[in-house]
Amino acid sequence: MSKQISITNQQINAVVTRKNQYSRFHFYNVLFNIHELAKSAGTTTLAIINKSAFSQISLLSPLPEQQKIAAILSSVDEVIEKTRAQIDKLKDLKTAMMQELLTKGIGHREFKDSPVGRIPAGWDVMQMDSVTKVIDSLHQTPKFSSEGLPMIRVSDIKSGKVNTEKAFKVNEEVFKQFTKNHKPRKGDLLMSRVGSYGVCCHLDRDVDLCLGQNTVATDRVDQQRQLCIGKLCN
């Protein structure tokens, strides 16, 4: 294999280990201390961790122990990579199963043409608003608060679920304003409509939250329809 030559620009810090040190150990050493390093990055527009900050890392052990520690952590990394590969395969399998089940169903032998392609003869194609009510969010940016109730934005909607842990918060007055038309509840679908549009999640629990701009919700209608629509997001 031929050697590859690369260079770095001024935004990269290179760590070159000495002959009596093990580079893989120091790789994990930097990862372990990254949060402390980040504190030195400052609050400028472009956060910078300079050479002197890297020089402050002080964890050190004898070379044989460095090698053992790195070997253990490397083995964990290998398990993580294998697990990720398995998850990716399962995601591909799920996508294929959704394509099969949501267009052909289970055990059907007779099919018909439809606006969305061939579907089972006993199925119907209907507009979303014929089985559930679609509620748009207010088209305005609110004033956020350090404490309060979560407002769900596009970045908080993941495929199949909603993440409220990192959601921005609003006070009770803003919350009431943004839930005047609809307060999301268990069984609703939440969807993004701008940017990463079409990302959808099924709200599987009752929780106090409101819709931020660029999101929409579909209100549950009845248990059967709620279940059927919800499965499209999982």
C-alpha positions as CSV (number, residue, x, y, z in Angstrom):
1,M,0.0,0.0,0.0
2,S,1.4,3.4,-1.0
3,K,1.8,6.1,1.7
4,Q,-0.8,8.8,1.8
5,I,0.4,12.3,2.5
6,S,-2.0,14.9,4.0
7,I,-1.7,18.3,5.5
8,T,-3.8,20.3,8.0
9,N,-5.0,23.8,8.1
10,Q,-4.9,26.3,11.0
11,Q,-8.1,24.9,12.5
12,I,-6.6,21.5,13.2
13,N,-4.4,20.5,16.2
14,A,-2.2,17.5,15.6
15,V,-1.0,15.4,18.5
16,V,2.2,13.5,17.8
17,T,3.1,10.9,20.5
18,R,6.7,10.3,21.7
19,K,8.4,6.9,21.1
20,N,7.7,5.8,24.7
21,Q,3.9,6.6,24.4
22,Y,1.0,4.8,22.8
23,S,-1.0,7.0,20.4
24,R,-4.2,5.0,20.7
25,F,-4.2,5.6,24.4
26,H,-3.8,9.3,23.9
27,F,-6.7,9.2,21.4
28,Y,-9.0,8.0,24.2
29,N,-7.3,10.4,26.6
30,V,-8.4,13.3,24.4
31,L,-11.9,11.9,24.1
32,F,-12.2,11.6,27.9
33,N,-11.1,15.2,28.4
34,I,-13.0,16.7,25.5
35,H,-15.6,18.4,27.7
36,E,-12.9,20.0,29.9
37,L,-11.1,21.1,26.7
38,A,-14.3,22.6,25.4
39,K,-14.5,25.0,28.3
40,S,-11.3,26.6,27.1
41,A,-12.8,27.2,23.6
42,G,-14.2,30.6,24.6
43,T,-17.5,32.2,23.5
44,T,-16.4,33.8,20.2
45,T,-18.3,33.2,17.0
46,L,-15.9,30.4,16.1
47,A,-15.0,28.4,19.2
48,I,-11.3,27.5,19.3
49,I,-9.3,25.0,21.3
50,N,-5.7,26.1,21.0
51,K,-2.4,24.2,21.4
52,S,-1.9,25.3,25.0
53,A,-5.2,23.8,26.0
54,F,-4.3,20.4,24.5
55,S,-1.0,20.6,26.3
56,Q,-2.8,20.7,29.7
57,I,-4.1,17.1,29.4
58,S,-2.2,15.3,32.3
59,L,-3.5,11.7,32.4
60,L,-0.5,9.3,32.0
61,S,0.3,5.7,32.7
62,P,3.2,3.3,32.0
63,L,3.4,2.2,28.3
64,P,2.3,-1.4,28.9
65,E,-0.8,-0.2,30.8
66,Q,-1.5,2.3,28.0
67,Q,-1.6,-0.5,25.5
68,K,-3.9,-2.7,27.6
69,I,-6.3,0.2,28.2
70,A,-6.4,1.1,24.5
71,A,-6.9,-2.6,23.6
72,I,-10.0,-2.8,25.9
73,L,-11.5,0.4,24.7
74,S,-10.8,-0.6,21.1
75,S,-12.6,-3.8,21.5
76,V,-15.7,-1.9,22.8
77,D,-15.5,0.3,19.7
78,E,-15.5,-2.8,17.5
79,V,-18.7,-4.0,19.2
80,I,-20.3,-0.5,18.7
81,E,-19.4,-0.6,15.0
82,K,-20.8,-4.1,14.6
83,T,-24.0,-3.1,16.4
84,R,-24.4,0.0,14.2
85,A,-24.0,-2.2,11.1
86,Q,-26.7,-4.5,12.4
87,I,-29.0,-1.6,13.2
88,D,-28.5,-0.2,9.6
89,K,-29.4,-3.7,8.2
90,L,-32.6,-3.8,10.4
91,K,-33.5,-0.3,9.2
92,D,-33.1,-1.4,5.6
93,L,-35.2,-4.5,6.4
94,K,-37.9,-2.3,8.0
95,T,-38.0,0.0,5.0
96,A,-38.5,-3.0,2.6
97,M,-41.2,-4.5,4.9
98,M,-43.0,-1.1,5.0
99,Q,-43.0,-0.9,1.2
100,E,-44.4,-4.4,1.0
101,L,-47.0,-4.2,3.8
102,L,-48.2,-0.7,3.2
103,T,-48.8,-1.3,-0.6
104,K,-49.7,-5.0,-0.8
105,G,-51.1,-5.8,2.7
106,I,-51.2,-9.3,4.0
107,G,-52.5,-12.2,2.0
108,H,-54.3,-10.2,-0.7
109,R,-54.7,-11.8,-4.2
110,E,-56.8,-9.2,-6.0
111,F,-55.4,-5.8,-6.7
112,K,-56.5,-2.6,-8.5
113,D,-54.9,0.5,-9.9
114,S,-55.0,3.6,-7.8
115,P,-53.5,7.2,-7.8
116,V,-50.6,5.8,-5.6
117,G,-50.1,2.6,-7.6
118,R,-51.4,-1.0,-7.3
119,I,-53.2,-1.7,-4.0
120,P,-55.4,-4.5,-2.7
121,A,-58.9,-4.5,-4.2
122,G,-60.5,-3.9,-0.8
123,W,-58.4,-0.9,0.0
124,D,-59.3,2.8,-0.6
125,V,-57.1,5.8,-1.2
126,M,-58.2,8.8,0.9
127,Q,-57.0,12.2,1.8
128,M,-55.4,12.6,5.2
129,D,-58.0,15.2,6.3
130,S,-60.8,12.7,5.6
131,V,-59.7,10.5,8.4
132,T,-58.1,13.0,10.8
133,K,-57.8,16.8,11.3
134,V,-54.6,18.5,10.3
135,I,-53.6,21.4,12.5
136,D,-51.0,23.9,11.5
137,S,-48.7,25.7,14.0
138,L,-48.7,29.4,14.4
139,H,-46.4,31.0,11.8
140,Q,-44.4,33.1,14.2
141,T,-41.2,32.8,16.3
142,P,-42.0,33.0,20.0
143,K,-39.9,34.4,22.8
144,F,-38.1,31.4,24.4
145,S,-37.5,31.1,28.2
146,S,-34.8,29.4,30.2
147,E,-37.6,27.5,32.1
148,G,-41.2,26.6,31.1
149,L,-42.9,24.1,28.8
150,P,-41.4,22.5,25.7
151,M,-42.1,23.8,22.2
152,I,-41.5,21.2,19.6
153,R,-39.6,22.4,16.5
154,V,-38.5,20.5,13.4
155,S,-35.2,19.5,15.0
156,D,-37.1,17.8,17.9
157,I,-39.1,15.5,15.6
158,K,-37.3,12.3,14.9
159,S,-38.4,9.3,12.8
160,G,-41.0,7.6,14.9
161,K,-40.6,9.7,18.1
162,V,-40.4,13.1,19.6
163,N,-37.5,14.4,21.7
164,T,-38.5,16.8,24.4
165,E,-35.3,16.7,26.4
166,K,-33.5,19.3,24.2
167,A,-36.6,21.2,23.2
168,F,-36.7,25.0,23.7
169,K,-39.0,26.2,26.4
170,V,-41.7,28.9,26.5
171,N,-43.5,30.5,29.4
172,E,-47.2,29.7,30.2
173,E,-48.5,32.8,28.4
174,V,-46.7,31.8,25.1
175,F,-47.7,28.1,25.7
176,K,-51.4,29.1,25.9
177,Q,-51.1,31.2,22.8
178,F,-49.6,28.3,20.8
179,T,-52.1,25.7,22.1
180,K,-55.2,27.8,21.5
181,N,-56.1,25.9,18.3
182,H,-54.8,22.5,19.5
183,K,-52.8,21.0,22.3
184,P,-51.0,17.8,21.1
185,R,-52.1,14.7,22.9
186,K,-51.5,11.0,22.9
187,G,-52.3,9.5,19.5
188,D,-51.5,12.6,17.5
189,L,-48.9,12.6,14.7
190,L,-46.4,15.4,14.6
191,M,-44.7,16.3,11.3
192,S,-42.2,18.8,10.0
193,R,-43.2,20.9,7.0
194,V,-40.1,23.0,6.3
195,G,-36.5,22.1,5.8
196,S,-36.4,18.4,6.7
197,Y,-40.0,18.2,5.7
198,G,-42.1,15.1,6.1
199,V,-40.3,13.7,9.2
200,C,-43.1,12.2,11.3
201,C,-43.5,10.9,14.8
202,H,-46.4,9.3,16.7
203,L,-47.0,10.8,20.1
204,D,-47.4,7.8,22.3
205,R,-48.0,9.5,25.6
206,D,-49.8,12.5,27.1
207,V,-47.2,15.3,27.7
208,D,-47.4,19.1,28.0
209,L,-46.0,20.5,24.8
210,C,-46.9,22.9,22.0
211,L,-46.1,23.0,18.3
212,G,-43.4,25.4,17.1
213,Q,-43.5,27.1,13.7
214,N,-42.8,24.8,10.7
215,T,-44.6,21.9,12.3
216,V,-48.1,20.4,12.0
217,A,-50.1,17.9,13.9
218,T,-52.9,15.5,12.9
219,D,-55.4,15.1,15.6
220,R,-56.6,11.6,16.5
221,V,-60.1,10.6,15.3
222,D,-60.8,7.2,16.7
223,Q,-58.7,4.4,18.1
224,Q,-58.7,2.3,14.9
225,R,-57.7,5.1,12.6
226,Q,-55.2,6.4,15.2
227,L,-53.6,3.0,15.2
228,C,-53.4,2.7,11.4
229,I,-52.0,6.1,10.8
230,G,-49.6,5.8,13.7
231,K,-48.1,2.7,12.2
232,L,-46.9,4.7,9.2
233,C,-44.5,6.6,11.5
234,N,-43.0,3.6,13.4
